[in-house]
Amino acid sequence: MVKYAFATEEQRELAEGAYKIVKNELEPRIEEYELADGGLGVYPMDVHQTLVEAGYFALSIPEEWGGLGMDMVTQGLIIEEIGKVDAGFAFAFAGSGCYFDRILATKMPDEEKQMWADKILAGAMGTFCLTEPEAGSDAAALKTTAVYDEKTDEWIINGTKCFASNAPNAEYFIIFAWTDKSKRASQGVSAFFVEKDRGVQLGKKENKMGLHLSETSDVILDNVRVPADHMIGEPGKGFGMALGGISGAGAIVNCAPLLGMSQACIEQAVEYTQQRRQFGSRVVDFQAVGFMIADMEMRTQACRSMVYDALRAADEGVKTNLDLCIKAYTSDCTMQTALDTVQVMGGYGYMKEYPAERWMRNAKIFQIFGGTNQVKRKNLLKTMIERDPMKARK
Ligand SMILES: Cc1cc2nc3c(=O)[nH]c(=O)nc-3n(C[C@H](O)[C@H](O)[C@H](O)COP(=O)(O)OP(=O)(O)OC[C@H]3O[C@@H](n4cnc5c(N)ncnc54)[C@H](O)[C@@H]3O)c2cc1C
């Protein structure tokens, strides 16, 4: 049941419709997907397609391009509900369908943009490729280059991206590359829309601790040529775009799945600790256990308020600094909630018979990707304190 107090009847119906699909089609087979491909895990493409056909994919594509142009709050509710079953799937599903605004920002002809809108609405997945082996938190250390070929009016892209979520299933890639190395990254890096069939190769599929339903791999660009009109936005503006806040689409991808996971943790903890008896009492009645569960609820409600506040602000075009707080806070809270769920279930929480151990493994990555929580804190602090004048003089 949708927990967001301000949800309308229509929003509840939409979100609960998505939940029913994943509950019925994904939940009974999660272990099968988790263990598939020699234990690397596989993205459940059949469930993806069922959700696509029910109209749940790429919800922000504007109506004039054939989409629903759905508001951020409703999208958040839908992804939260999907996240109750598996946050990794919710992350991959939402994340792989949120790039049409980047395609719109290219100079490709409208027919080509329409063709991509149609493909995406039919389920085509995309991938965001910023990180490189030597450029993680320090994204400006990226090495990928794009060189303009005047003769053919094309960009020639070379480089290797790593840890790209959804890359093994993607039909197109958002690539960040240097177009002018004489400048700083904020002026010398540009973004490109690159279709897979232009010669993009995939590297090894990663063997991860969790998030097995979201496949991750290297993306290799070896003299890949794209027409000049595939640049996203203006030359040199790619880096700012890559690091842009996560208050809107980013909150849906990075935070809404966590609200669902936290909710699932709470429901599991409440149910289990009421049934489990030790020393003649329900374990929920031991205050040490019960208070952990009460804290889970407090944290989750606080995160929910913050996430939907950010989404409402994004819908109304209001600028807030929530994007600097939201991802780190929500993922730290969810990690604690997942850890505590295992704890209150004792040894059974540690067993694969229950989903708590999967939630714990899945929660961890949300503190790392999309900018680590240390880097988020660093950036937040920067907005709160004045620049050191002694340093500024150097
Ligand atoms: C499963 C998974 C999926 C991912 N998906 C994508 C994707 O789709 N697209 C994409 O582009 N990238 C993706 N990433 C990459 C992800 O964003 C990076 O892993 C992340 O930004 C951290 O970079 P790093 O791993 O190189 O860690 P590092 O940057 O090497 O950090 C190591 C440690 O140092 C800390 N640290 C670094 N710099 C500072 C600093 N200045 N101050 C304080 N602490 C600091 C970090 O917080 C961390 O604890 C994914 C990663 C994973 C694991």
The ligand as an SDF file (V2000), in Angstrom:
LIG
                    3D

 53 58  0  0  0  0  0  0  0  0999 V2000
   27.3110   -1.2990   -9.1600 C   0  0  0  0  0  0  0  0  0  0  0  0
   27.7830    0.0270   -9.6540 C   0  0  0  0  0  0  0  0  0  0  0  0
   27.0540    0.6780  -10.6320 C   0  0  0  0  0  0  0  0  0  0  0  0
   27.5010    1.9060  -11.1330 C   0  0  0  0  0  0  0  0  0  0  0  0
   26.8100    2.5060  -12.1520 N   0  0  0  0  0  0  0  0  0  0  0  0
   27.3770    3.5670  -12.7900 C   0  0  0  0  0  0  0  0  0  0  0  0
   26.7960    4.0910  -13.9940 C   0  0  0  0  0  0  0  0  0  0  0  0
   25.7510    3.6190  -14.4600 O   0  0  0  0  0  0  0  0  0  0  0  0
   27.4310    5.1060  -14.6290 N   0  0  0  0  0  0  0  0  0  0  0  0
   28.5920    5.6620  -14.1400 C   0  0  0  0  0  0  0  0  0  0  0  0
   29.1010    6.5860  -14.7630 O   0  0  0  0  0  0  0  0  0  0  0  0
   29.1560    5.1970  -12.9960 N   0  0  0  0  0  0  0  0  0  0  0  0
   28.5830    4.1610  -12.3180 C   0  0  0  0  0  0  0  0  0  0  0  0
   29.1690    3.6530  -11.1790 N   0  0  0  0  0  0  0  0  0  0  0  0
   30.3810    4.2890  -10.6710 C   0  0  0  0  0  0  0  0  0  0  0  0
   30.2060    5.0140   -9.3600 C   0  0  0  0  0  0  0  0  0  0  0  0
   29.5270    6.2290   -9.5380 O   0  0  0  0  0  0  0  0  0  0  0  0
   31.6000    5.1640   -8.7230 C   0  0  0  0  0  0  0  0  0  0  0  0
   31.9740    3.8840   -8.2720 O   0  0  0  0  0  0  0  0  0  0  0  0
   31.6140    6.1630   -7.5860 C   0  0  0  0  0  0  0  0  0  0  0  0
   31.4530    7.4660   -8.0700 O   0  0  0  0  0  0  0  0  0  0  0  0
   32.9230    6.1020   -6.7770 C   0  0  0  0  0  0  0  0  0  0  0  0
   34.0450    6.0550   -7.5780 O   0  0  0  0  0  0  0  0  0  0  0  0
   35.1530    4.9300   -7.2950 P   0  0  0  0  0  0  0  0  0  0  0  0
   34.4670    3.6240   -7.2490 O   0  0  0  0  0  0  0  0  0  0  0  0
   36.2330    5.1060   -8.2810 O   0  0  0  0  0  0  0  0  0  0  0  0
   35.6930    5.2450   -5.8410 O   0  0  0  0  0  0  0  0  0  0  0  0
   36.8550    6.2730   -5.4550 P   0  0  0  0  0  0  0  0  0  0  0  0
   36.6020    7.5770   -6.0940 O   0  0  0  0  0  0  0  0  0  0  0  0
   38.1720    5.6170   -5.7070 O   0  0  0  0  0  0  0  0  0  0  0  0
   36.6300    6.4090   -3.8970 O   0  0  0  0  0  0  0  0  0  0  0  0
   37.2210    5.5490   -2.9280 C   0  0  0  0  0  0  0  0  0  0  0  0
   36.8690    6.1090   -1.5450 C   0  0  0  0  0  0  0  0  0  0  0  0
   37.4420    7.4060   -1.3840 O   0  0  0  0  0  0  0  0  0  0  0  0
   36.4400    8.3540   -1.0290 C   0  0  0  0  0  0  0  0  0  0  0  0
   36.7720    9.6430   -1.6450 N   0  0  0  0  0  0  0  0  0  0  0  0
   37.1750    9.8990   -2.9070 C   0  0  0  0  0  0  0  0  0  0  0  0
   37.3690   11.2010   -3.0980 N   0  0  0  0  0  0  0  0  0  0  0  0
   37.0590   11.8150   -1.9220 C   0  0  0  0  0  0  0  0  0  0  0  0
   37.0640   13.1690   -1.4580 C   0  0  0  0  0  0  0  0  0  0  0  0
   37.4140   14.1770   -2.2540 N   0  0  0  0  0  0  0  0  0  0  0  0
   36.6820   13.4110   -0.1960 N   0  0  0  0  0  0  0  0  0  0  0  0
   36.3290   12.3980    0.6380 C   0  0  0  0  0  0  0  0  0  0  0  0
   36.3250   11.0930    0.2650 N   0  0  0  0  0  0  0  0  0  0  0  0
   36.6800   10.8110   -0.9900 C   0  0  0  0  0  0  0  0  0  0  0  0
   35.1430    7.7730   -1.5950 C   0  0  0  0  0  0  0  0  0  0  0  0
   34.0160    8.2910   -0.9030 O   0  0  0  0  0  0  0  0  0  0  0  0
   35.3570    6.2930   -1.3290 C   0  0  0  0  0  0  0  0  0  0  0  0
   35.0440    5.9980   -0.0020 O   0  0  0  0  0  0  0  0  0  0  0  0
   28.6960    2.4750  -10.6230 C   0  0  0  0  0  0  0  0  0  0  0  0
   29.4120    1.8200   -9.6190 C   0  0  0  0  0  0  0  0  0  0  0  0
   28.9830    0.6060   -9.1450 C   0  0  0  0  0  0  0  0  0  0  0  0
   29.8100   -0.0830   -8.0900 C   0  0  0  0  0  0  0  0  0  0  0  0
  1  2  1  0
  2  3  1  0
  2 52  2  0
  3  4  2  0
  4  5  1  0
  4 50  1  0
  5  6  2  0
  6  7  1  0
  6 13  1  0
  7  8  2  0
  7  9  1  0
  9 10  1  0
 10 11  2  0
 10 12  1  0
 12 13  2  0
 13 14  1  0
 14 15  1  0
 14 50  1  0
 15 16  1  0
 16 17  1  0
 16 18  1  0
 18 19  1  0
 18 20  1  0
 20 21  1  0
 20 22  1  0
 22 23  1  0
 23 24  1  0
 24 25  2  0
 24 26  1  0
 24 27  1  0
 27 28  1  0
 28 29  2  0
 28 30  1  0
 28 31  1  0
 31 32  1  0
 32 33  1  0
 33 34  1  0
 33 48  1  0
 34 35  1  0
 35 36  1  0
 35 46  1  0
 36 37  1  0
 36 45  1  0
 37 38  2  0
 38 39  1  0
 39 40  1  0
 39 45  2  0
 40 41  1  0
 40 42  2  0
 42 43  1  0
 43 44  2  0
 44 45  1  0
 46 47  1  0
 46 48  1  0
 48 49  1  0
 50 51  2  0
 51 52  1  0
 52 53  1  0
M  END
$$$$
